[in-house]
Amino acid sequence: MRTTSATRAEADAWITVLSRYGHLHHAEPGPDGAWTVQRIPTSTPRTLHHPVLALDFVAEVLRDVRRDASGLPR
């Protein structure tokens, strides 16, 4: 359980890492600190306007990555 709130810097770091490791098809920072992200080329782009939303998205991606790595079906 978190004891501090999510920050923009934390969200930026996580999205950057996921993008560099190929877990996101597209990730674009916006001028207001929001991110527009897309998991795969055919998925609908999502705009994450708040660090908490971004970290929720990151957690979702990490769950999928771990599930894929373990060989379990989705």
All heavy atoms as a GROMACS GRO file, in nm:
protein
  581
    1MET      N    1   0.084  -0.118   0.000
    1MET     CA    2   0.000   0.000   0.000
    1MET      C    3   0.089   0.124   0.000
    1MET      O    4   0.184   0.134   0.076
    1MET     CB    5  -0.090  -0.003   0.123
    1MET     CG    6  -0.176   0.117   0.137
    1MET     SD    7  -0.279   0.100   0.285
    1MET     CE    8  -0.429   0.158   0.219
    2ARG      N    9   0.054   0.216  -0.085
    2ARG     CA   10   0.132   0.341  -0.095
    2ARG      C   11   0.104   0.430   0.024
    2ARG      O   12  -0.008   0.439   0.071
    2ARG     CB   13   0.094   0.416  -0.222
    2ARG     CG   14   0.142   0.350  -0.348
    2ARG     CD   15   0.112   0.441  -0.465
    2ARG     NE   16   0.196   0.559  -0.460
    2ARG     CZ   17   0.300   0.580  -0.539
    2ARG    NH1   18   0.331   0.493  -0.630
    2ARG    NH2   19   0.373   0.689  -0.528
    3THR      N   20   0.208   0.500   0.066
    3THR     CA   21   0.190   0.598   0.173
    3THR      C   22   0.207   0.740   0.121
    3THR      O   23   0.186   0.835   0.194
    3THR     CB   24   0.290   0.573   0.287
    3THR    OG1   25   0.422   0.577   0.233
    3THR    CG2   26   0.263   0.438   0.353
    4THR      N   27   0.248   0.753  -0.006
    4THR     CA   28   0.262   0.884  -0.069
    4THR      C   29   0.184   0.884  -0.200
    4THR      O   30   0.162   0.779  -0.259
    4THR     CB   31   0.410   0.917  -0.100
    4THR    OG1   32   0.461   0.818  -0.189
    4THR    CG2   33   0.492   0.922   0.028
    5SER      N   34   0.144   1.002  -0.243
    5SER     CA   35   0.069   1.009  -0.368
    5SER      C   36   0.165   0.998  -0.487
    5SER      O   37   0.284   1.026  -0.476
    5SER     CB   38  -0.010   1.139  -0.375
    5SER     OG   39   0.076   1.249  -0.364
    6ALA      N   40   0.110   0.957  -0.599
    6ALA     CA   41   0.189   0.944  -0.722
    6ALA      C   42   0.231   1.082  -0.770
    6ALA      O   43   0.157   1.180  -0.757
    6ALA     CB   44   0.107   0.874  -0.828
    7THR      N   45   0.349   1.089  -0.829
    7THR     CA   46   0.398   1.216  -0.883
    7THR      C   47   0.410   1.206  -1.036
    7THR      O   48   0.419   1.096  -1.091
    7THR     CB   49   0.536   1.251  -0.826
    7THR    OG1   50   0.631   1.153  -0.871
    7THR    CG2   51   0.533   1.256  -0.674
    8ARG      N   52   0.413   1.321  -1.100
    8ARG     CA   53   0.432   1.324  -1.246
    8ARG      C   54   0.566   1.263  -1.284
    8ARG      O   55   0.577   1.193  -1.384
    8ARG     CB   56   0.422   1.466  -1.298
    8ARG     CG   57   0.283   1.519  -1.294
    8ARG     CD   58   0.264   1.634  -1.391
    8ARG     NE   59   0.138   1.700  -1.369
    8ARG     CZ   60   0.022   1.657  -1.415
    8ARG    NH1   61   0.017   1.545  -1.484
    8ARG    NH2   62  -0.089   1.722  -1.391
    9ALA      N   63   0.669   1.289  -1.205
    9ALA     CA   64   0.802   1.235  -1.235
    9ALA      C   65   0.801   1.082  -1.231
    9ALA      O   66   0.863   1.016  -1.315
    9ALA     CB   67   0.905   1.290  -1.136
   10GLU      N   68   0.731   1.026  -1.134
   10GLU     CA   69   0.721   0.880  -1.123
   10GLU      C   70   0.646   0.822  -1.243
   10GLU      O   71   0.689   0.724  -1.304
   10GLU     CB   72   0.651   0.843  -0.993
   10GLU     CG   73   0.641   0.695  -0.969
   10GLU     CD   74   0.571   0.662  -0.839
   10GLU    OE1   75   0.506   0.750  -0.778
   10GLU    OE2   76   0.580   0.545  -0.798
   11ALA      N   77   0.535   0.885  -1.278
   11ALA     CA   78   0.457   0.839  -1.394
   11ALA      C   79   0.540   0.850  -1.521
   11ALA      O   80   0.542   0.758  -1.604
   11ALA     CB   81   0.328   0.920  -1.406
   12ASP      N   82   0.610   0.962  -1.538
   12ASP     CA   83   0.696   0.982  -1.656
   12ASP      C   84   0.802   0.872  -1.665
   12ASP      O   85   0.826   0.816  -1.773
   12ASP     CB   86   0.766   1.118  -1.651
   12ASP     CG   87   0.672   1.235  -1.672
   12ASP    OD1   88   0.556   1.214  -1.712
   12ASP    OD2   89   0.717   1.349  -1.647
   13ALA      N   90   0.864   0.842  -1.553
   13ALA     CA   91   0.970   0.740  -1.552
   13ALA      C   92   0.916   0.603  -1.591
   13ALA      O   93   0.975   0.533  -1.674
   13ALA     CB   94   1.035   0.735  -1.414
   14TRP      N   95   0.804   0.564  -1.532
   14TRP     CA   96   0.747   0.433  -1.563
   14TRP      C   97   0.704   0.421  -1.708
   14TRP      O   98   0.733   0.321  -1.775
   14TRP     CB   99   0.627   0.404  -1.473
   14TRP     CG  100   0.664   0.340  -1.343
   14TRP    CD1  101   0.662   0.397  -1.220
   14TRP    CD2  102   0.711   0.206  -1.324
   14TRP    NE1  103   0.704   0.307  -1.126
   14TRP    CE2  104   0.733   0.189  -1.187
   14TRP    CE3  105   0.735   0.100  -1.410
   14TRP    CZ2  106   0.779   0.069  -1.134
   14TRP    CZ3  107   0.781  -0.020  -1.357
   14TRP    CH2  108   0.802  -0.034  -1.220
   15ILE      N  109   0.638   0.523  -1.760
   15ILE     CA  110   0.592   0.518  -1.900
   15ILE      C  111   0.712   0.517  -1.995
   15ILE      O  112   0.712   0.444  -2.094
   15ILE     CB  113   0.495   0.633  -1.929
   15ILE    CG1  114   0.365   0.608  -1.852
   15ILE    CG2  115   0.468   0.645  -2.079
   15ILE    CD1  116   0.265   0.722  -1.859
   16THR      N  117   0.815   0.592  -1.962
   16THR     CA  118   0.936   0.592  -2.045
   16THR      C  119   1.000   0.454  -2.048
   16THR      O  120   1.039   0.404  -2.154
   16THR     CB  121   1.036   0.697  -1.992
   16THR    OG1  122   0.973   0.826  -2.000
   16THR    CG2  123   1.164   0.698  -2.072
   17VAL      N  124   1.011   0.389  -1.933
   17VAL     CA  125   1.071   0.256  -1.926
   17VAL      C  126   0.987   0.154  -2.004
   17VAL      O  127   1.041   0.075  -2.082
   17VAL     CB  128   1.089   0.212  -1.779
   17VAL    CG1  129   1.122   0.063  -1.770
   17VAL    CG2  130   1.198   0.295  -1.713
   18LEU      N  131   0.856   0.156  -1.985
   18LEU     CA  132   0.770   0.062  -2.057
   18LEU      C  133   0.782   0.082  -2.208
   18LEU      O  134   0.784  -0.015  -2.285
   18LEU     CB  135   0.625   0.077  -2.014
   18LEU     CG  136   0.591   0.029  -1.874
   18LEU    CD1  137   0.446   0.060  -1.841
   18LEU    CD2  138   0.619  -0.120  -1.858
   19SER      N  139   0.792   0.206  -2.249
   19SER     CA  140   0.806   0.236  -2.391
   19SER      C  141   0.940   0.187  -2.445
   19SER      O  142   0.947   0.123  -2.551
   19SER     CB  143   0.791   0.387  -2.412
   19SER     OG  144   0.793   0.418  -2.548
   20ARG      N  145   1.048   0.213  -2.374
   20ARG     CA  146   1.182   0.171  -2.418
   20ARG      C  147   1.195   0.020  -2.428
   20ARG      O  148   1.269  -0.031  -2.512
   20ARG     CB  149   1.288   0.225  -2.324
   20ARG     CG  150   1.315   0.370  -2.345
   20ARG     CD  151   1.434   0.417  -2.266
   20ARG     NE  152   1.448   0.561  -2.281
   20ARG     CZ  153   1.512   0.637  -2.196
   20ARG    NH1  154   1.569   0.585  -2.089
   20ARG    NH2  155   1.519   0.766  -2.216
   21TYR      N  156   1.127  -0.053  -2.341
   21TYR     CA  157   1.135  -0.198  -2.342
   21TYR      C  158   1.033  -0.262  -2.436
   21TYR      O  159   1.019  -0.384  -2.441
   21TYR     CB  160   1.121  -0.255  -2.200
   21TYR     CG  161   1.251  -0.248  -2.124
   21TYR    CD1  162   1.286  -0.134  -2.054
   21TYR    CD2  163   1.340  -0.355  -2.125
   21TYR    CE1  164   1.406  -0.126  -1.985
   21TYR    CE2  165   1.460  -0.348  -2.057
   21TYR     CZ  166   1.492  -0.234  -1.987
   21TYR     OH  167   1.612  -0.226  -1.920
   22GLY      N  168   0.962  -0.179  -2.511
   22GLY     CA  169   0.872  -0.230  -2.614
   22GLY      C  170   0.736  -0.278  -2.565
   22GLY      O  171   0.667  -0.350  -2.636
   23HIS      N  172   0.696  -0.237  -2.446
   23HIS     CA  173   0.567  -0.279  -2.392
   23HIS      C  174   0.454  -0.185  -2.431
   23HIS      O  175   0.338  -0.213  -2.402
   23HIS     CB  176   0.574  -0.294  -2.240
   23HIS     CG  177   0.672  -0.398  -2.196
   23HIS    ND1  178   0.660  -0.531  -2.229
   23HIS    CD2  179   0.787  -0.387  -2.126
   23HIS    CE1  180   0.761  -0.598  -2.179
   23HIS    NE2  181   0.841  -0.512  -2.116
   24LEU      N  182   0.488  -0.074  -2.496
   24LEU     CA  183   0.388   0.020  -2.546
   24LEU      C  184   0.415   0.046  -2.693
   24LEU      O  185   0.530   0.060  -2.735
   24LEU     CB  186   0.395   0.153  -2.470
   24LEU     CG  187   0.372   0.148  -2.320
   24LEU    CD1  188   0.388   0.288  -2.261
   24LEU    CD2  189   0.234   0.094  -2.289
   25HIS      N  190   0.309   0.053  -2.770
   25HIS     CA  191   0.324   0.086  -2.912
   25HIS      C  192   0.354   0.234  -2.928
   25HIS      O  193   0.437   0.274  -3.011
   25HIS     CB  194   0.196   0.050  -2.988
   25HIS     CG  195   0.193   0.104  -3.127
   25HIS    ND1  196   0.275   0.056  -3.226
   25HIS    CD2  197   0.120   0.203  -3.183
   25HIS    CE1  198   0.253   0.122  -3.337
   25HIS    NE2  199   0.159   0.213  -3.314
   26HIS      N  200   0.288   0.317  -2.847
   26HIS     CA  201   0.303   0.462  -2.859
   26HIS      C  202   0.286   0.526  -2.722
   26HIS      O  203   0.198   0.488  -2.646
   26HIS     CB  204   0.197   0.516  -2.955
   26HIS     CG  205   0.203   0.664  -2.974
   26HIS    ND1  206   0.297   0.725  -3.052
   26HIS    CD2  207   0.127   0.764  -2.923
   26HIS    CE1  208   0.277   0.855  -3.050
   26HIS    NE2  209   0.176   0.882  -2.971
   27ALA      N  210   0.372   0.620  -2.692
   27ALA     CA  211   0.360   0.699  -2.568
   27ALA      C  212   0.408   0.839  -2.598
   27ALA      O  213   0.521   0.859  -2.642
   27ALA     CB  214   0.443   0.637  -2.457
   28GLU      N  215   0.320   0.935  -2.578
   28GLU     CA  216   0.353   1.074  -2.611
   28GLU      C  217   0.315   1.165  -2.494
   28GLU      O  218   0.198   1.170  -2.455
   28GLU     CB  219   0.278   1.117  -2.736
   28GLU     CG  220   0.307   1.256  -2.781
   28GLU     CD  221   0.234   1.289  -2.910
   28GLU    OE1  222   0.188   1.199  -2.980
   28GLU    OE2  223   0.222   1.408  -2.937
   29PRO      N  224   0.412   1.238  -2.440
   29PRO     CA  225   0.379   1.332  -2.333
   29PRO      C  226   0.308   1.454  -2.390
   29PRO      O  227   0.339   1.499  -2.500
   29PRO     CB  228   0.515   1.369  -2.274
   29PRO     CG  229   0.611   1.346  -2.384
   29PRO     CD  230   0.555   1.236  -2.470
   30GLY      N  231   0.214   1.506  -2.314
   30GLY     CA  232   0.144   1.626  -2.354
   30GLY      C  233   0.201   1.748  -2.286
   30GLY      O  234   0.281   1.737  -2.192
   31PRO      N  235   0.162   1.866  -2.329
   31PRO     CA  236   0.217   1.989  -2.272
   31PRO      C  237   0.175   2.012  -2.127
   31PRO      O  238   0.243   2.081  -2.052
   31PRO     CB  239   0.162   2.098  -2.363
   31PRO     CG  240   0.040   2.040  -2.422
   31PRO     CD  241   0.066   1.893  -2.434
   32ASP      N  242   0.065   1.952  -2.085
   32ASP     CA  243   0.014   1.974  -1.950
   32ASP      C  244   0.052   1.863  -1.852
   32ASP      O  245  -0.002   1.853  -1.745
   32ASP     CB  246  -0.137   1.991  -1.955
   32ASP     CG  247  -0.207   1.868  -2.011
   32ASP    OD1  248  -0.138   1.776  -2.061
   32ASP    OD2  249  -0.332   1.863  -2.005
   33GLY      N  250   0.145   1.777  -1.893
   33GLY     CA  251   0.186   1.666  -1.807
   33GLY      C  252   0.108   1.539  -1.829
   33GLY      O  253   0.138   1.437  -1.769
   34ALA      N  254   0.006   1.542  -1.914
   34ALA     CA  255  -0.070   1.423  -1.947
   34ALA      C  256   0.010   1.336  -2.045
   34ALA      O  257   0.103   1.383  -2.109
   34ALA     CB  258  -0.204   1.460  -2.008
   35TRP      N  259  -0.028   1.210  -2.053
   35TRP     CA  260   0.033   1.118  -2.149
   35TRP      C  261  -0.076   1.061  -2.237
   35TRP      O  262  -0.185   1.028  -2.190
   35TRP     CB  263   0.101   1.002  -2.077
   35TRP     CG  264   0.236   1.033  -2.023
   35TRP    CD1  265   0.265   1.084  -1.900
   35TRP    CD2  266   0.359   1.016  -2.090
   35TRP    NE1  267   0.400   1.100  -1.887
   35TRP    CE2  268   0.461   1.058  -2.002
   35TRP    CE3  269   0.395   0.969  -2.216
   35TRP    CZ2  270   0.595   1.053  -2.036
   35TRP    CZ3  271   0.528   0.965  -2.249
   35TRP    CH2  272   0.628   1.007  -2.159
   36THR      N  273  -0.046   1.044  -2.366
   36THR     CA  274  -0.132   0.967  -2.454
   36THR      C  275  -0.056   0.838  -2.483
   36THR      O  276   0.058   0.842  -2.530
   36THR     CB  277  -0.160   1.044  -2.585
   36THR    OG1  278  -0.223   1.167  -2.550
   36THR    CG2  279  -0.252   0.964  -2.676
   37VAL      N  280  -0.119   0.726  -2.452
   37VAL     CA  281  -0.052   0.596  -2.464
   37VAL      C  282  -0.138   0.500  -2.546
   37VAL      O  283  -0.260   0.513  -2.553
   37VAL     CB  284  -0.024   0.534  -2.325
   37VAL    CG1  285   0.076   0.617  -2.248
   37VAL    CG2  286  -0.152   0.519  -2.244
   38GLN      N  287  -0.069   0.405  -2.607
   38GLN     CA  288  -0.136   0.303  -2.686
   38GLN      C  289  -0.059   0.173  -2.668
   38GLN      O  290   0.062   0.169  -2.690
   38GLN     CB  291  -0.138   0.347  -2.832
   38GLN     CG  292  -0.228   0.269  -2.921
   38GLN     CD  293  -0.235   0.331  -3.060
   38GLN    OE1  294  -0.167   0.429  -3.091
   38GLN    NE2  295  -0.316   0.273  -3.145
   39ARG      N  296  -0.127   0.067  -2.626
   39ARG     CA  297  -0.060  -0.060  -2.599
   39ARG      C  298  -0.012  -0.128  -2.726
   39ARG      O  299   0.102  -0.171  -2.736
   39ARG     CB  300  -0.155  -0.157  -2.525
   39ARG     CG  301  -0.191  -0.119  -2.385
   39ARG     CD  302  -0.082  -0.147  -2.284
   39ARG     NE  303  -0.030  -0.281  -2.281
   39ARG     CZ  304  -0.078  -0.382  -2.211
   39ARG    NH1  305  -0.184  -0.366  -2.136
   39ARG    NH2  306  -0.020  -0.499  -2.214
   40ILE      N  307  -0.102  -0.146  -2.823
   40ILE     CA  308  -0.070  -0.210  -2.950
   40ILE      C  309  -0.124  -0.123  -3.062
   40ILE      O  310  -0.209  -0.037  -3.037
   40ILE     CB  311  -0.128  -0.354  -2.957
   40ILE    CG1  312  -0.279  -0.353  -2.941
   40ILE    CG2  313  -0.064  -0.443  -2.851
   40ILE    CD1  314  -0.345  -0.488  -2.963
   41PRO      N  315  -0.078  -0.143  -3.185
   41PRO     CA  316  -0.121  -0.056  -3.294
   41PRO      C  317  -0.273  -0.049  -3.313
   41PRO      O  318  -0.325   0.055  -3.354
   41PRO     CB  319  -0.055  -0.116  -3.418
   41PRO     CG  320   0.063  -0.190  -3.366
   41PRO     CD  321   0.022  -0.239  -3.229
   42THR      N  322  -0.344  -0.156  -3.281
   42THR     CA  323  -0.489  -0.158  -3.303
   42THR      C  324  -0.570  -0.114  -3.181
   42THR      O  325  -0.692  -0.106  -3.189
   42THR     CB  326  -0.536  -0.298  -3.346
   42THR    OG1  327  -0.496  -0.392  -3.245
   42THR    CG2  328  -0.474  -0.337  -3.479
   43SER      N  329  -0.505  -0.087  -3.070
   43SER     CA  330  -0.580  -0.046  -2.950
   43SER      C  331  -0.612   0.103  -2.956
   43SER      O  332  -0.546   0.182  -3.022
   43SER     CB  333  -0.503  -0.080  -2.822
   43SER     OG  334  -0.384  -0.006  -2.814
   44THR      N  335  -0.715   0.140  -2.884
   44THR     CA  336  -0.757   0.279  -2.877
   44THR      C  337  -0.660   0.358  -2.789
   44THR      O  338  -0.627   0.314  -2.678
   44THR     CB  339  -0.899   0.289  -2.816
   44THR    OG1  340  -0.987   0.210  -2.896
   44THR    CG2  341  -0.947   0.432  -2.810
   45PRO      N  342  -0.611   0.472  -2.837
   45PRO     CA  343  -0.522   0.554  -2.753
   45PRO      C  344  -0.595   0.601  -2.627
   45PRO      O  345  -0.715   0.629  -2.630
   45PRO     CB  346  -0.488   0.674  -2.842
   45PRO     CG  347  -0.516   0.629  -2.980
   45PRO     CD  348  -0.629   0.530  -2.969
   46ARG      N  349  -0.522   0.605  -2.518
   46ARG     CA  350  -0.576   0.653  -2.391
   46ARG      C  351  -0.498   0.775  -2.346
   46ARG      O  352  -0.376   0.779  -2.358
   46ARG     CB  353  -0.564   0.544  -2.284
   46ARG     CG  354  -0.651   0.424  -2.312
   46ARG     CD  355  -0.619   0.306  -2.225
   46ARG     NE  356  -0.640   0.330  -2.084
   46ARG     CZ  357  -0.624   0.237  -1.990
   46ARG    NH1  358  -0.586   0.116  -2.023
   46ARG    NH2  359  -0.644   0.266  -1.865
   47THR      N  360  -0.569   0.874  -2.295
   47THR     CA  361  -0.505   0.993  -2.240
   47THR      C  362  -0.511   0.984  -2.089
   47THR      O  363  -0.619   0.970  -2.031
   47THR     CB  364  -0.574   1.121  -2.290
   47THR    OG1  365  -0.568   1.122  -2.433
   47THR    CG2  366  -0.503   1.245  -2.237
   48LEU      N  367  -0.395   0.993  -2.027
   48LEU     CA  368  -0.383   0.981  -1.881
   48LEU      C  369  -0.353   1.120  -1.827
   48LEU      O  370  -0.242   1.170  -1.841
   48LEU     CB  371  -0.271   0.882  -1.848
   48LEU     CG  372  -0.280   0.747  -1.920
   48LEU    CD1  373  -0.154   0.666  -1.898
   48LEU    CD2  374  -0.403   0.671  -1.877
   49HIS      N  375  -0.453   1.183  -1.768
   49HIS     CA  376  -0.443   1.322  -1.725
   49HIS      C  377  -0.387   1.343  -1.586
   49HIS      O  378  -0.366   1.456  -1.546
   49HIS     CB  379  -0.582   1.390  -1.730
   49HIS     CG  380  -0.638   1.400  -1.867
   49HIS    ND1  381  -0.592   1.491  -1.959
   49HIS    CD2  382  -0.735   1.330  -1.929
   49HIS    CE1  383  -0.659   1.478  -2.070
   49HIS    NE2  384  -0.746   1.381  -2.056
   50HIS      N  385  -0.367   1.236  -1.512
   50HIS     CA  386  -0.324   1.248  -1.374
   50HIS      C  387  -0.225   1.136  -1.343
   50HIS      O  388  -0.238   1.025  -1.396
   50HIS     CB  389  -0.446   1.238  -1.281
   50HIS     CG  390  -0.418   1.280  -1.141
   50HIS    ND1  391  -0.363   1.194  -1.049
   50HIS    CD2  392  -0.435   1.398  -1.078
   50HIS    CE1  393  -0.349   1.256  -0.933
   50HIS    NE2  394  -0.391   1.381  -0.949
   51PRO      N  395  -0.125   1.161  -1.260
   51PRO     CA  396  -0.027   1.058  -1.227
   51PRO      C  397  -0.089   0.929  -1.173
   51PRO      O  398  -0.040   0.820  -1.201
   51PRO     CB  399   0.063   1.124  -1.122
   51PRO     CG  400   0.052   1.269  -1.149
   51PRO     CD  401  -0.089   1.290  -1.198
   52VAL      N  402  -0.197   0.940  -1.097
   52VAL     CA  403  -0.261   0.819  -1.044
   52VAL      C  404  -0.317   0.735  -1.158
   52VAL      O  405  -0.304   0.612  -1.159
   52VAL     CB  406  -0.371   0.855  -0.942
   52VAL    CG1  407  -0.451   0.733  -0.902
   52VAL    CG2  408  -0.309   0.920  -0.819
   53LEU      N  409  -0.377   0.799  -1.257
   53LEU     CA  410  -0.427   0.726  -1.374
   53LEU      C  411  -0.312   0.660  -1.449
   53LEU      O  412  -0.324   0.547  -1.496
   53LEU     CB  413  -0.504   0.819  -1.467
   53LEU     CG  414  -0.632   0.880  -1.412
   53LEU    CD1  415  -0.689   0.980  -1.511
   53LEU    CD2  416  -0.734   0.772  -1.381
   54ALA      N  417  -0.201   0.732  -1.461
   54ALA     CA  418  -0.085   0.678  -1.530
   54ALA      C  419  -0.030   0.555  -1.457
   54ALA      O  420   0.001   0.454  -1.520
   54ALA     CB  421   0.023   0.784  -1.544
   55LEU      N  422  -0.021   0.562  -1.326
   55LEU     CA  423   0.032   0.447  -1.251
   55LEU      C  424  -0.066   0.330  -1.251
   55LEU      O  425  -0.023   0.215  -1.248
   55LEU     CB  426   0.071   0.489  -1.110
   55LEU     CG  427   0.194   0.579  -1.103
   55LEU    CD1  428   0.233   0.606  -0.960
   55LEU    CD2  429   0.311   0.522  -1.180
   56ASP      N  430  -0.195   0.356  -1.256
   56ASP     CA  431  -0.292   0.247  -1.272
   56ASP      C  432  -0.270   0.178  -1.407
   56ASP      O  433  -0.274   0.055  -1.416
   56ASP     CB  434  -0.436   0.299  -1.264
   56ASP     CG  435  -0.479   0.333  -1.123
   56ASP    OD1  436  -0.408   0.294  -1.027
   56ASP    OD2  437  -0.583   0.398  -1.108
   57PHE      N  438  -0.247   0.256  -1.511
   57PHE     CA  439  -0.219   0.202  -1.643
   57PHE      C  440  -0.089   0.120  -1.640
   57PHE      O  441  -0.083   0.010  -1.694
   57PHE     CB  442  -0.211   0.314  -1.746
   57PHE     CG  443  -0.169   0.269  -1.883
   57PHE    CD1  444  -0.259   0.206  -1.967
   57PHE    CD2  445  -0.039   0.289  -1.927
   57PHE    CE1  446  -0.220   0.165  -2.093
   57PHE    CE2  447   0.001   0.248  -2.052
   57PHE     CZ  448  -0.091   0.185  -2.137
   58VAL      N  449   0.013   0.174  -1.578
   58VAL     CA  450   0.141   0.104  -1.566
   58VAL      C  451   0.122  -0.030  -1.495
   58VAL      O  452   0.175  -0.133  -1.538
   58VAL     CB  453   0.245   0.191  -1.492
   58VAL    CG1  454   0.366   0.110  -1.449
   58VAL    CG2  455   0.286   0.308  -1.580
   59ALA      N  456   0.046  -0.032  -1.388
   59ALA     CA  457   0.021  -0.156  -1.314
   59ALA      C  458  -0.049  -0.258  -1.403
   59ALA      O  459  -0.017  -0.378  -1.399
   59ALA     CB  460  -0.063  -0.127  -1.189
   60GLU      N  461  -0.144  -0.213  -1.484
   60GLU     CA  462  -0.214  -0.301  -1.577
   60GLU      C  463  -0.116  -0.362  -1.678
   60GLU      O  464  -0.120  -0.483  -1.704
   60GLU     CB  465  -0.321  -0.219  -1.650
   60GLU     CG  466  -0.403  -0.294  -1.751
   60GLU     CD  467  -0.499  -0.200  -1.820
   60GLU    OE1  468  -0.566  -0.118  -1.753
   60GLU    OE2  469  -0.508  -0.207  -1.944
   61VAL      N  470  -0.029  -0.280  -1.733
   61VAL     CA  471   0.071  -0.330  -1.829
   61VAL      C  472   0.165  -0.429  -1.762
   61VAL      O  473   0.192  -0.536  -1.816
   61VAL     CB  474   0.151  -0.213  -1.891
   61VAL    CG1  475   0.267  -0.265  -1.975
   61VAL    CG2  476   0.061  -0.123  -1.974
   62LEU      N  477   0.212  -0.397  -1.642
   62LEU     CA  478   0.304  -0.487  -1.572
   62LEU      C  479   0.239  -0.621  -1.538
   62LEU      O  480   0.304  -0.726  -1.547
   62LEU     CB  481   0.357  -0.420  -1.445
   62LEU     CG  482   0.454  -0.305  -1.468
   62LEU    CD1  483   0.489  -0.239  -1.335
   62LEU    CD2  484   0.578  -0.351  -1.541
   63ARG      N  485   0.112  -0.620  -1.501
   63ARG     CA  486   0.040  -0.747  -1.477
   63ARG      C  487   0.038  -0.831  -1.604
   63ARG      O  488   0.063  -0.952  -1.600
   63ARG     CB  489  -0.102  -0.721  -1.427
   63ARG     CG  490  -0.112  -0.692  -1.280
   63ARG     CD  491  -0.256  -0.695  -1.231
   63ARG     NE  492  -0.339  -0.596  -1.296
   63ARG     CZ  493  -0.354  -0.470  -1.257
   63ARG    NH1  494  -0.288  -0.427  -1.150
   63ARG    NH2  495  -0.433  -0.387  -1.322
   64ASP      N  496   0.009  -0.768  -1.718
   64ASP     CA  497   0.007  -0.841  -1.844
   64ASP      C  498   0.145  -0.894  -1.881
   64ASP      O  499   0.158  -1.007  -1.928
   64ASP     CB  500  -0.047  -0.753  -1.957
   64ASP     CG  501  -0.196  -0.727  -1.946
   64ASP    OD1  502  -0.264  -0.796  -1.867
   64ASP    OD2  503  -0.244  -0.636  -2.016
   65VAL      N  504   0.248  -0.814  -1.861
   65VAL     CA  505   0.384  -0.856  -1.893
   65VAL      C  506   0.422  -0.976  -1.806
   65VAL      O  507   0.477  -1.074  -1.856
   65VAL     CB  508   0.484  -0.739  -1.873
   65VAL    CG1  509   0.628  -0.788  -1.876
   65VAL    CG2  510   0.460  -0.632  -1.978
   66ARG      N  511   0.393  -0.968  -1.678
   66ARG     CA  512   0.426  -1.079  -1.588
   66ARG      C  513   0.348  -1.204  -1.623
   66ARG      O  514   0.401  -1.315  -1.619
   66ARG     CB  515   0.401  -1.039  -1.444
   66ARG     CG  516   0.501  -0.939  -1.394
   66ARG     CD  517   0.473  -0.897  -1.252
   66ARG     NE  518   0.568  -0.795  -1.211
   66ARG     CZ  519   0.536  -0.690  -1.140
   66ARG    NH1  520   0.412  -0.670  -1.099
   66ARG    NH2  521   0.628  -0.600  -1.106
   67ARG      N  522   0.222  -1.189  -1.658
   67ARG     CA  523   0.139  -1.303  -1.697
   67ARG      C  524   0.195  -1.367  -1.823
   67ARG      O  525   0.205  -1.490  -1.832
   67ARG     CB  526  -0.006  -1.257  -1.719
   67ARG     CG  527  -0.101  -1.370  -1.738
   67ARG     CD  528  -0.246  -1.322  -1.747
   67ARG     NE  529  -0.275  -1.227  -1.643
   67ARG     CZ  530  -0.340  -1.111  -1.664
   67ARG    NH1  531  -0.381  -1.077  -1.782
   67ARG    NH2  532  -0.364  -1.030  -1.564
   68ASP      N  533   0.234  -1.285  -1.919
   68ASP     CA  534   0.293  -1.337  -2.043
   68ASP      C  535   0.425  -1.409  -2.016
   68ASP      O  536   0.453  -1.512  -2.076
   68ASP     CB  537   0.315  -1.226  -2.145
   68ASP     CG  538   0.184  -1.170  -2.200
   68ASP    OD1  539   0.077  -1.233  -2.181
   68ASP    OD2  540   0.189  -1.062  -2.262
   69ALA      N  541   0.505  -1.354  -1.927
   69ALA     CA  542   0.635  -1.413  -1.896
   69ALA      C  543   0.621  -1.547  -1.824
   69ALA      O  544   0.705  -1.634  -1.839
   69ALA     CB  545   0.718  -1.317  -1.811
   70SER      N  546   0.514  -1.562  -1.748
   70SER     CA  547   0.495  -1.687  -1.673
   70SER      C  548   0.436  -1.797  -1.760
   70SER      O  549   0.434  -1.913  -1.719
   70SER     CB  550   0.406  -1.663  -1.552
   70SER     OG  551   0.272  -1.637  -1.594
   71GLY      N  552   0.387  -1.759  -1.878
   71GLY     CA  553   0.330  -1.860  -1.968
   71GLY      C  554   0.185  -1.892  -1.941
   71GLY      O  555   0.128  -1.980  -2.006
   72LEU      N  556   0.124  -1.823  -1.846
   72LEU     CA  557  -0.016  -1.848  -1.817
   72LEU      C  558  -0.103  -1.780  -1.922
   72LEU      O  559  -0.070  -1.673  -1.971
   72LEU     CB  560  -0.053  -1.794  -1.678
   72LEU     CG  561   0.017  -1.860  -1.561
   72LEU    CD1  562  -0.019  -1.787  -1.432
   72LEU    CD2  563  -0.022  -2.006  -1.551
   73PRO      N  564  -0.217  -1.841  -1.957
   73PRO     CA  565  -0.305  -1.776  -2.053
   73PRO      C  566  -0.368  -1.650  -1.995
   73PRO      O  567  -0.386  -1.639  -1.874
   73PRO     CB  568  -0.411  -1.882  -2.084
   73PRO     CG  569  -0.407  -1.973  -1.967
   73PRO     CD  570  -0.267  -1.967  -1.911
   74ARG      N  571  -0.400  -1.556  -2.081
   74ARG     CA  572  -0.465  -1.431  -2.037
   74ARG      C  573  -0.605  -1.456  -1.994
   74ARG      O  574  -0.685  -1.518  -2.036
   74ARG     CB  575  -0.463  -1.328  -2.147
   74ARG     CG  576  -0.327  -1.271  -2.168
   74ARG     CD  577  -0.338  -1.160  -2.268
   74ARG     NE  578  -0.209  -1.096  -2.275
   74ARG     CZ  579  -0.189  -0.981  -2.330
   74ARG    NH1  580  -0.286  -0.916  -2.381
   74ARG    NH2  581  -0.071  -0.930  -2.334
   0.00000   0.00000   0.00000
